[in-house]
Amino acid sequence: MAITLLFTIVIATLMLVLAVANWLKCRRLISELDDTKAELKECEKEKSLLAEDITHITKKGGIGEGAVLALIGEMSRIDNNLFHMQDVPGRKQVSKALDRMKVTLQAEDYTIVPLLGRPYREGMQVTAVFVPDESLPYGECVITSVQKPQVNRAGKMIQAASVTVGQNT
């Protein structure tokens, strides 16, 4: 009878330890989710400010090319963050807002060449930094980050891209 009681106490203790471990894991995941939500809210604020800037710019009749390139650089930074934040609530809305900003810029004859997540090929007109990426299939090279996007105006390149390329060789 003493062994049965001891066995029951050990099992109950183990169950309690597992319950506490699961509770701690849930608290950590909730904390991470809260952090992700805060990052997303920050991205949404940045997106809103950029949209206001673009509207203001187009209503005033345009600004210098340097300011437009700086704006496009910020849009690229948001795009990079979204690319690496899959399955985050609100991601779709921020992505659609970026698309609307790109359409606004296209109305002013600016085109941002989409490179993020695309395969890298020799001969591309980009400045590339290569980093090892074991998650890619052997021999593949993929653009994993865009520091400076390629921008064309009226069909001519006015800014060459600067990218990070993940490769598994």
Biotite code that builds the C-alpha atoms (Angstrom):
import biotite.structure as struc

atoms = struc.array([
    struc.Atom([0.000, 0.000, 0.000], chain_id="A", res_id=1, res_name="MET", atom_name="CA", element="C"),
    struc.Atom([2.889, 2.386, 0.771], chain_id="A", res_id=2, res_name="ALA", atom_name="CA", element="C"),
    struc.Atom([4.371, 1.718, -2.682], chain_id="A", res_id=3, res_name="ILE", atom_name="CA", element="C"),
    struc.Atom([1.022, 2.474, -4.337], chain_id="A", res_id=4, res_name="THR", atom_name="CA", element="C"),
    struc.Atom([0.746, 5.718, -2.393], chain_id="A", res_id=5, res_name="LEU", atom_name="CA", element="C"),
    struc.Atom([4.335, 6.657, -3.263], chain_id="A", res_id=6, res_name="LEU", atom_name="CA", element="C"),
    struc.Atom([3.710, 5.823, -6.932], chain_id="A", res_id=7, res_name="PHE", atom_name="CA", element="C"),
    struc.Atom([0.552, 7.970, -6.923], chain_id="A", res_id=8, res_name="THR", atom_name="CA", element="C"),
    struc.Atom([2.453, 10.896, -5.375], chain_id="A", res_id=9, res_name="ILE", atom_name="CA", element="C"),
    struc.Atom([5.232, 10.612, -7.980], chain_id="A", res_id=10, res_name="VAL", atom_name="CA", element="C"),
    struc.Atom([2.710, 10.513, -10.853], chain_id="A", res_id=11, res_name="ILE", atom_name="CA", element="C"),
    struc.Atom([0.806, 13.486, -9.418], chain_id="A", res_id=12, res_name="ALA", atom_name="CA", element="C"),
    struc.Atom([4.064, 15.425, -9.023], chain_id="A", res_id=13, res_name="THR", atom_name="CA", element="C"),
    struc.Atom([5.072, 14.669, -12.609], chain_id="A", res_id=14, res_name="LEU", atom_name="CA", element="C"),
    struc.Atom([1.668, 15.782, -13.870], chain_id="A", res_id=15, res_name="MET", atom_name="CA", element="C"),
    struc.Atom([1.980, 18.995, -11.867], chain_id="A", res_id=16, res_name="LEU", atom_name="CA", element="C"),
    struc.Atom([5.468, 19.657, -13.287], chain_id="A", res_id=17, res_name="VAL", atom_name="CA", element="C"),
    struc.Atom([4.184, 19.070, -16.840], chain_id="A", res_id=18, res_name="LEU", atom_name="CA", element="C"),
    struc.Atom([1.227, 21.380, -16.235], chain_id="A", res_id=19, res_name="ALA", atom_name="CA", element="C"),
    struc.Atom([3.519, 24.137, -14.935], chain_id="A", res_id=20, res_name="VAL", atom_name="CA", element="C"),
    struc.Atom([5.886, 23.654, -17.905], chain_id="A", res_id=21, res_name="ALA", atom_name="CA", element="C"),
    struc.Atom([2.963, 23.921, -20.345], chain_id="A", res_id=22, res_name="ASN", atom_name="CA", element="C"),
    struc.Atom([1.669, 26.998, -18.546], chain_id="A", res_id=23, res_name="TRP", atom_name="CA", element="C"),
    struc.Atom([5.110, 28.653, -18.772], chain_id="A", res_id=24, res_name="LEU", atom_name="CA", element="C"),
    struc.Atom([5.327, 27.766, -22.464], chain_id="A", res_id=25, res_name="LYS", atom_name="CA", element="C"),
    struc.Atom([1.888, 29.324, -23.071], chain_id="A", res_id=26, res_name="CYS", atom_name="CA", element="C"),
    struc.Atom([2.930, 32.498, -21.217], chain_id="A", res_id=27, res_name="ARG", atom_name="CA", element="C"),
    struc.Atom([6.097, 32.730, -23.357], chain_id="A", res_id=28, res_name="ARG", atom_name="CA", element="C"),
    struc.Atom([4.088, 32.252, -26.571], chain_id="A", res_id=29, res_name="LEU", atom_name="CA", element="C"),
    struc.Atom([1.560, 34.870, -25.486], chain_id="A", res_id=30, res_name="ILE", atom_name="CA", element="C"),
    struc.Atom([4.423, 37.273, -24.759], chain_id="A", res_id=31, res_name="SER", atom_name="CA", element="C"),
    struc.Atom([5.955, 36.608, -28.193], chain_id="A", res_id=32, res_name="GLU", atom_name="CA", element="C"),
    struc.Atom([2.552, 37.157, -29.821], chain_id="A", res_id=33, res_name="LEU", atom_name="CA", element="C"),
    struc.Atom([2.177, 40.470, -27.970], chain_id="A", res_id=34, res_name="ASP", atom_name="CA", element="C"),
    struc.Atom([5.645, 41.526, -29.194], chain_id="A", res_id=35, res_name="ASP", atom_name="CA", element="C"),
    struc.Atom([4.720, 40.574, -32.764], chain_id="A", res_id=36, res_name="THR", atom_name="CA", element="C"),
    struc.Atom([1.474, 42.542, -32.506], chain_id="A", res_id=37, res_name="LYS", atom_name="CA", element="C"),
    struc.Atom([3.439, 45.577, -31.285], chain_id="A", res_id=38, res_name="ALA", atom_name="CA", element="C"),
    struc.Atom([5.841, 45.249, -34.255], chain_id="A", res_id=39, res_name="GLU", atom_name="CA", element="C"),
    struc.Atom([2.886, 44.995, -36.616], chain_id="A", res_id=40, res_name="LEU", atom_name="CA", element="C"),
    struc.Atom([1.295, 48.128, -35.130], chain_id="A", res_id=41, res_name="LYS", atom_name="CA", element="C"),
    struc.Atom([4.597, 49.951, -35.674], chain_id="A", res_id=42, res_name="GLU", atom_name="CA", element="C"),
    struc.Atom([4.626, 48.792, -39.312], chain_id="A", res_id=43, res_name="CYS", atom_name="CA", element="C"),
    struc.Atom([1.039, 49.970, -39.724], chain_id="A", res_id=44, res_name="GLU", atom_name="CA", element="C"),
    struc.Atom([1.964, 53.403, -38.323], chain_id="A", res_id=45, res_name="LYS", atom_name="CA", element="C"),
    struc.Atom([4.909, 53.631, -40.743], chain_id="A", res_id=46, res_name="GLU", atom_name="CA", element="C"),
    struc.Atom([2.664, 52.580, -43.609], chain_id="A", res_id=47, res_name="LYS", atom_name="CA", element="C"),
    struc.Atom([0.106, 55.212, -42.691], chain_id="A", res_id=48, res_name="SER", atom_name="CA", element="C"),
    struc.Atom([2.745, 57.942, -42.531], chain_id="A", res_id=49, res_name="LEU", atom_name="CA", element="C"),
    struc.Atom([4.177, 56.867, -45.898], chain_id="A", res_id=50, res_name="LEU", atom_name="CA", element="C"),
    struc.Atom([0.724, 56.877, -47.480], chain_id="A", res_id=51, res_name="ALA", atom_name="CA", element="C"),
    struc.Atom([0.141, 60.406, -46.171], chain_id="A", res_id=52, res_name="GLU", atom_name="CA", element="C"),
    struc.Atom([3.541, 61.494, -47.523], chain_id="A", res_id=53, res_name="ASP", atom_name="CA", element="C"),
    struc.Atom([2.779, 60.068, -50.968], chain_id="A", res_id=54, res_name="ILE", atom_name="CA", element="C"),
    struc.Atom([-0.641, 61.749, -51.046], chain_id="A", res_id=55, res_name="THR", atom_name="CA", element="C"),
    struc.Atom([0.895, 65.036, -49.961], chain_id="A", res_id=56, res_name="HIS", atom_name="CA", element="C"),
    struc.Atom([3.645, 64.723, -52.567], chain_id="A", res_id=57, res_name="ILE", atom_name="CA", element="C"),
    struc.Atom([1.297, 63.989, -55.445], chain_id="A", res_id=58, res_name="THR", atom_name="CA", element="C"),
    struc.Atom([-1.085, 66.812, -54.477], chain_id="A", res_id=59, res_name="LYS", atom_name="CA", element="C"),
    struc.Atom([1.771, 69.323, -54.411], chain_id="A", res_id=60, res_name="LYS", atom_name="CA", element="C"),
    struc.Atom([2.900, 68.364, -57.891], chain_id="A", res_id=61, res_name="GLY", atom_name="CA", element="C"),
    struc.Atom([5.902, 66.251, -56.966], chain_id="A", res_id=62, res_name="GLY", atom_name="CA", element="C"),
    struc.Atom([9.198, 66.581, -55.158], chain_id="A", res_id=63, res_name="ILE", atom_name="CA", element="C"),
    struc.Atom([12.826, 65.890, -55.897], chain_id="A", res_id=64, res_name="GLY", atom_name="CA", element="C"),
    struc.Atom([13.939, 62.458, -56.962], chain_id="A", res_id=65, res_name="GLU", atom_name="CA", element="C"),
    struc.Atom([16.125, 62.055, -53.858], chain_id="A", res_id=66, res_name="GLY", atom_name="CA", element="C"),
    struc.Atom([13.118, 62.339, -51.571], chain_id="A", res_id=67, res_name="ALA", atom_name="CA", element="C"),
    struc.Atom([11.166, 59.834, -53.662], chain_id="A", res_id=68, res_name="VAL", atom_name="CA", element="C"),
    struc.Atom([14.088, 57.393, -53.492], chain_id="A", res_id=69, res_name="LEU", atom_name="CA", element="C"),
    struc.Atom([14.253, 57.842, -49.707], chain_id="A", res_id=70, res_name="ALA", atom_name="CA", element="C"),
    struc.Atom([10.520, 57.110, -49.501], chain_id="A", res_id=71, res_name="LEU", atom_name="CA", element="C"),
    struc.Atom([10.949, 54.026, -51.672], chain_id="A", res_id=72, res_name="ILE", atom_name="CA", element="C"),
    struc.Atom([13.803, 52.904, -49.403], chain_id="A", res_id=73, res_name="GLY", atom_name="CA", element="C"),
    struc.Atom([11.476, 53.044, -46.395], chain_id="A", res_id=74, res_name="GLU", atom_name="CA", element="C"),
    struc.Atom([8.828, 51.124, -48.315], chain_id="A", res_id=75, res_name="MET", atom_name="CA", element="C"),
    struc.Atom([11.453, 48.483, -49.096], chain_id="A", res_id=76, res_name="SER", atom_name="CA", element="C"),
    struc.Atom([12.354, 48.205, -45.407], chain_id="A", res_id=77, res_name="ARG", atom_name="CA", element="C"),
    struc.Atom([8.705, 47.564, -44.521], chain_id="A", res_id=78, res_name="ILE", atom_name="CA", element="C"),
    struc.Atom([8.469, 45.034, -47.360], chain_id="A", res_id=79, res_name="ASP", atom_name="CA", element="C"),
    struc.Atom([11.557, 43.198, -45.999], chain_id="A", res_id=80, res_name="ASN", atom_name="CA", element="C"),
    struc.Atom([10.005, 43.044, -42.531], chain_id="A", res_id=81, res_name="ASN", atom_name="CA", element="C"),
    struc.Atom([6.734, 41.692, -43.913], chain_id="A", res_id=82, res_name="LEU", atom_name="CA", element="C"),
    struc.Atom([8.589, 39.089, -45.983], chain_id="A", res_id=83, res_name="PHE", atom_name="CA", element="C"),
    struc.Atom([10.153, 37.643, -42.844], chain_id="A", res_id=84, res_name="HIS", atom_name="CA", element="C"),
    struc.Atom([6.965, 37.900, -40.716], chain_id="A", res_id=85, res_name="MET", atom_name="CA", element="C"),
    struc.Atom([4.728, 35.195, -42.168], chain_id="A", res_id=86, res_name="GLN", atom_name="CA", element="C"),
    struc.Atom([1.342, 34.403, -40.542], chain_id="A", res_id=87, res_name="ASP", atom_name="CA", element="C"),
    struc.Atom([1.121, 37.606, -38.503], chain_id="A", res_id=88, res_name="VAL", atom_name="CA", element="C"),
    struc.Atom([-2.298, 39.170, -37.953], chain_id="A", res_id=89, res_name="PRO", atom_name="CA", element="C"),
    struc.Atom([-2.670, 42.310, -40.066], chain_id="A", res_id=90, res_name="GLY", atom_name="CA", element="C"),
    struc.Atom([0.168, 41.383, -42.434], chain_id="A", res_id=91, res_name="ARG", atom_name="CA", element="C"),
    struc.Atom([-2.217, 41.265, -45.390], chain_id="A", res_id=92, res_name="LYS", atom_name="CA", element="C"),
    struc.Atom([-3.515, 44.802, -44.761], chain_id="A", res_id=93, res_name="GLN", atom_name="CA", element="C"),
    struc.Atom([-0.014, 46.277, -44.527], chain_id="A", res_id=94, res_name="VAL", atom_name="CA", element="C"),
    struc.Atom([1.007, 44.412, -47.688], chain_id="A", res_id=95, res_name="SER", atom_name="CA", element="C"),
    struc.Atom([-2.003, 45.781, -49.579], chain_id="A", res_id=96, res_name="LYS", atom_name="CA", element="C"),
    struc.Atom([-1.190, 49.297, -48.363], chain_id="A", res_id=97, res_name="ALA", atom_name="CA", element="C"),
    struc.Atom([2.344, 48.931, -49.750], chain_id="A", res_id=98, res_name="LEU", atom_name="CA", element="C"),
    struc.Atom([0.844, 47.811, -53.056], chain_id="A", res_id=99, res_name="ASP", atom_name="CA", element="C"),
    struc.Atom([-1.348, 50.940, -53.124], chain_id="A", res_id=100, res_name="ARG", atom_name="CA", element="C"),
    struc.Atom([1.710, 53.127, -52.476], chain_id="A", res_id=101, res_name="MET", atom_name="CA", element="C"),
    struc.Atom([3.508, 51.415, -55.364], chain_id="A", res_id=102, res_name="LYS", atom_name="CA", element="C"),
    struc.Atom([0.532, 52.155, -57.625], chain_id="A", res_id=103, res_name="VAL", atom_name="CA", element="C"),
    struc.Atom([0.664, 55.810, -56.549], chain_id="A", res_id=104, res_name="THR", atom_name="CA", element="C"),
    struc.Atom([4.366, 55.935, -57.428], chain_id="A", res_id=105, res_name="LEU", atom_name="CA", element="C"),
    struc.Atom([3.675, 54.247, -60.766], chain_id="A", res_id=106, res_name="GLN", atom_name="CA", element="C"),
    struc.Atom([1.283, 57.101, -61.560], chain_id="A", res_id=107, res_name="ALA", atom_name="CA", element="C"),
    struc.Atom([4.358, 59.360, -61.257], chain_id="A", res_id=108, res_name="GLU", atom_name="CA", element="C"),
    struc.Atom([6.299, 57.025, -63.631], chain_id="A", res_id=109, res_name="ASP", atom_name="CA", element="C"),
    struc.Atom([8.329, 55.294, -60.873], chain_id="A", res_id=110, res_name="TYR", atom_name="CA", element="C"),
    struc.Atom([8.617, 51.504, -60.878], chain_id="A", res_id=111, res_name="THR", atom_name="CA", element="C"),
    struc.Atom([10.063, 49.424, -58.042], chain_id="A", res_id=112, res_name="ILE", atom_name="CA", element="C"),
    struc.Atom([11.462, 46.189, -59.476], chain_id="A", res_id=113, res_name="VAL", atom_name="CA", element="C"),
    struc.Atom([10.307, 43.262, -57.285], chain_id="A", res_id=114, res_name="PRO", atom_name="CA", element="C"),
    struc.Atom([13.373, 41.278, -56.205], chain_id="A", res_id=115, res_name="LEU", atom_name="CA", element="C"),
    struc.Atom([12.618, 39.990, -52.695], chain_id="A", res_id=116, res_name="LEU", atom_name="CA", element="C"),
    struc.Atom([12.211, 36.203, -52.628], chain_id="A", res_id=117, res_name="GLY", atom_name="CA", element="C"),
    struc.Atom([13.170, 35.878, -56.277], chain_id="A", res_id=118, res_name="ARG", atom_name="CA", element="C"),
    struc.Atom([15.957, 33.599, -57.576], chain_id="A", res_id=119, res_name="PRO", atom_name="CA", element="C"),
    struc.Atom([19.306, 35.324, -58.063], chain_id="A", res_id=120, res_name="TYR", atom_name="CA", element="C"),
    struc.Atom([20.937, 34.918, -61.477], chain_id="A", res_id=121, res_name="ARG", atom_name="CA", element="C"),
    struc.Atom([24.443, 35.825, -62.546], chain_id="A", res_id=122, res_name="GLU", atom_name="CA", element="C"),
    struc.Atom([24.438, 39.029, -64.571], chain_id="A", res_id=123, res_name="GLY", atom_name="CA", element="C"),
    struc.Atom([21.673, 40.760, -62.616], chain_id="A", res_id=124, res_name="MET", atom_name="CA", element="C"),
    struc.Atom([22.359, 44.494, -62.294], chain_id="A", res_id=125, res_name="GLN", atom_name="CA", element="C"),
    struc.Atom([22.512, 44.444, -58.501], chain_id="A", res_id=126, res_name="VAL", atom_name="CA", element="C"),
    struc.Atom([25.122, 44.768, -55.801], chain_id="A", res_id=127, res_name="THR", atom_name="CA", element="C"),
    struc.Atom([24.861, 41.438, -53.987], chain_id="A", res_id=128, res_name="ALA", atom_name="CA", element="C"),
    struc.Atom([26.166, 40.163, -50.680], chain_id="A", res_id=129, res_name="VAL", atom_name="CA", element="C"),
    struc.Atom([26.079, 36.379, -50.474], chain_id="A", res_id=130, res_name="PHE", atom_name="CA", element="C"),
    struc.Atom([25.322, 34.560, -47.213], chain_id="A", res_id=131, res_name="VAL", atom_name="CA", element="C"),
    struc.Atom([25.057, 30.815, -46.586], chain_id="A", res_id=132, res_name="PRO", atom_name="CA", element="C"),
    struc.Atom([21.509, 29.503, -46.181], chain_id="A", res_id=133, res_name="ASP", atom_name="CA", element="C"),
    struc.Atom([21.189, 25.798, -45.427], chain_id="A", res_id=134, res_name="GLU", atom_name="CA", element="C"),
    struc.Atom([17.372, 25.987, -45.642], chain_id="A", res_id=135, res_name="SER", atom_name="CA", element="C"),
    struc.Atom([17.560, 26.359, -49.436], chain_id="A", res_id=136, res_name="LEU", atom_name="CA", element="C"),
    struc.Atom([17.886, 23.362, -51.761], chain_id="A", res_id=137, res_name="PRO", atom_name="CA", element="C"),
    struc.Atom([21.468, 22.681, -52.814], chain_id="A", res_id=138, res_name="TYR", atom_name="CA", element="C"),
    struc.Atom([22.672, 25.007, -55.568], chain_id="A", res_id=139, res_name="GLY", atom_name="CA", element="C"),
    struc.Atom([19.881, 27.566, -55.208], chain_id="A", res_id=140, res_name="GLU", atom_name="CA", element="C"),
    struc.Atom([20.406, 31.292, -54.675], chain_id="A", res_id=141, res_name="CYS", atom_name="CA", element="C"),
    struc.Atom([17.469, 33.435, -53.516], chain_id="A", res_id=142, res_name="VAL", atom_name="CA", element="C"),
    struc.Atom([17.293, 37.157, -52.731], chain_id="A", res_id=143, res_name="ILE", atom_name="CA", element="C"),
    struc.Atom([16.459, 37.214, -49.007], chain_id="A", res_id=144, res_name="THR", atom_name="CA", element="C"),
    struc.Atom([16.723, 40.947, -48.307], chain_id="A", res_id=145, res_name="SER", atom_name="CA", element="C"),
    struc.Atom([16.717, 44.187, -50.292], chain_id="A", res_id=146, res_name="VAL", atom_name="CA", element="C"),
    struc.Atom([18.713, 47.020, -48.749], chain_id="A", res_id=147, res_name="GLN", atom_name="CA", element="C"),
    struc.Atom([18.167, 49.355, -51.709], chain_id="A", res_id=148, res_name="LYS", atom_name="CA", element="C"),
    struc.Atom([15.508, 48.483, -54.317], chain_id="A", res_id=149, res_name="PRO", atom_name="CA", element="C"),
    struc.Atom([15.987, 48.877, -58.038], chain_id="A", res_id=150, res_name="GLN", atom_name="CA", element="C"),
    struc.Atom([13.975, 51.889, -59.144], chain_id="A", res_id=151, res_name="VAL", atom_name="CA", element="C"),
    struc.Atom([13.122, 52.761, -62.723], chain_id="A", res_id=152, res_name="ASN", atom_name="CA", element="C"),
    struc.Atom([11.642, 56.028, -63.918], chain_id="A", res_id=153, res_name="ARG", atom_name="CA", element="C"),
    struc.Atom([10.070, 56.242, -67.341], chain_id="A", res_id=154, res_name="ALA", atom_name="CA", element="C"),
    struc.Atom([11.601, 52.848, -68.158], chain_id="A", res_id=155, res_name="GLY", atom_name="CA", element="C"),
    struc.Atom([15.181, 53.834, -67.226], chain_id="A", res_id=156, res_name="LYS", atom_name="CA", element="C"),
    struc.Atom([16.989, 52.617, -64.125], chain_id="A", res_id=157, res_name="MET", atom_name="CA", element="C"),
    struc.Atom([17.695, 55.505, -61.752], chain_id="A", res_id=158, res_name="ILE", atom_name="CA", element="C"),
    struc.Atom([18.819, 53.375, -58.800], chain_id="A", res_id=159, res_name="GLN", atom_name="CA", element="C"),
    struc.Atom([20.502, 49.965, -58.878], chain_id="A", res_id=160, res_name="ALA", atom_name="CA", element="C"),
    struc.Atom([19.527, 47.442, -56.242], chain_id="A", res_id=161, res_name="ALA", atom_name="CA", element="C"),
    struc.Atom([21.609, 46.332, -53.295], chain_id="A", res_id=162, res_name="SER", atom_name="CA", element="C"),
    struc.Atom([20.553, 42.887, -52.035], chain_id="A", res_id=163, res_name="VAL", atom_name="CA", element="C"),
    struc.Atom([21.449, 39.996, -49.771], chain_id="A", res_id=164, res_name="THR", atom_name="CA", element="C"),
    struc.Atom([21.408, 36.606, -51.469], chain_id="A", res_id=165, res_name="VAL", atom_name="CA", element="C"),
    struc.Atom([21.024, 33.374, -49.542], chain_id="A", res_id=166, res_name="GLY", atom_name="CA", element="C"),
    struc.Atom([22.796, 30.463, -51.160], chain_id="A", res_id=167, res_name="GLN", atom_name="CA", element="C"),
    struc.Atom([23.328, 26.788, -50.475], chain_id="A", res_id=168, res_name="ASN", atom_name="CA", element="C"),
    struc.Atom([26.445, 25.659, -52.305], chain_id="A", res_id=169, res_name="THR", atom_name="CA", element="C"),
])
